[in-house]
């Protein structure tokens, strides 16, 4: 890619099939079906009353104010009665006051009505000054501390002086359960962060986005397609994303330079360079090429498997058949001592720690792991590239967090004003700037119109480059939800560990598939070629 090219590359169109990895593993994978699309919500035209109280004609056009007499004080000729005073007699000062004061009063009333009708003036979102009365909203976040949010929230409160935001950084451990319990008790936050796979668990706690804040068509235009697939159902939007994340390929620049190889773009490339990057002492692995093959010490192994299943055309809702078996076999071979691609073992350190210490050349991980790696090894030279692909096919993995509003909040209008600002082009870029002051970078942008600003960033660029063809499934690691993700991941863990003891891939996948069906149905999913929550 030309680094001077400011455009975000359009998602490539999958071909009708693909070239397999090492021919014996992924054999002619079928094309991956596209993410479900959503018809845009057609909003009725809104007529805004023009400020200043101008008259309108029947066609809706603004006309000149009438130059006739004030209708409240008719100035017409009255018949004279003998002995009566002239019709226009009376106190001239009082008449002048009435002629001037009443029209002014009418204009003031009209302006007040117009302000009530304009978006944002009553706290419903838009570009107004927010609610007319002081409101305090509680916001639960996860990754930003007070030092990061202080200036950003001050900017927001200066723009909306009647809204005060009280921010609380939550621990991710047992967060989902703590959040739901607090909302159900009526004590929860007005605004909170939730994972993109949690909607089936939070349907009763999530308020939908009002059309006055954002329409479905505007949402689809502003964010990457994966957001529409995950967060929009019909005409309902269940949250607005601030960031996009998933999996990227972490590359140790020094190990690649020493081996004289370049970062892979396909899985065939990965298979080719594994022997060149792997260093062994007898049968013991000294330096690994890539952390793959196990469930115990490969961080985000479930996300990696989800990516591979999608890329090879396997149906995660019915995890059986040739495509799924080939995928699991391919993943396992990197930790099989009898396989030529053997480069990882259960005896290795945790994959993130191993990368930070220079003992593995590549890992697949979300963007936030870079902060941890940089803290462990500040001098380590690395960058993040897009994930390897099957030739002729492009599928990436998405796992990200979303901003939502509590269905039990008594300040929903003000809450949506805050969420709209937080996820707007200006708000997201301001927060990214504040985050970048204390760490390597901010959260990769979910907005398409901000992607160009980080397209060539060595850490975040990969995630926006591949966001246009990213897919998601509730086997996302490190959500700590004790729910749909963790329950499904346990079945994948059992499958990988069973294969390590010699079980056949068809056998372990039949067990995993049965478990998947049970878990998915318990959360209101329907199974088929696509998995979507029931309305």
Secondary structure, DSSP 8 states (H G I E B T S, - for coil): --TT--S--------SS-B-STTTTS-S----------------------TT--EE-TTS-EE----S--TTS--------TTS--TT-S-HHHHHHHHHHHHHHHHHHHHHHHHHHSTTTTSSSSSS---SS-EEEEEEESS--HHHHHHHHHHHHHHSTTEEEEEEE--STTHHHHHHHHHHTT-S-SEEEEETT-HHHHTTTB----TTT--HHHHHHHB-HHHHHHHEETTEE--EESB--B-EEEEEHHHHHHHT----SBHHHHHHHHHHH-EEETTEEEEEEE--S-SSSSTTHHHHHHHHHHHTT--TTS--SHHHHHHHHHHHHTT-TTSTT----TTS--HHHHHHTTSEEEEEE-TTHHHHHHHH-TT--EEEE---B-BT---EEB--EEEEEBTT-S-HHHHHHHHHHHTSHHHHHHHHHHHHTTSS----B-BGGGGGGGTT-TTTHHHHHSGGGEE--S--TT---SSHHHHHHHHHHHHHHHHHTT--HHHHHHHHHHHHHHHHHHTTEE-SSS-EE--
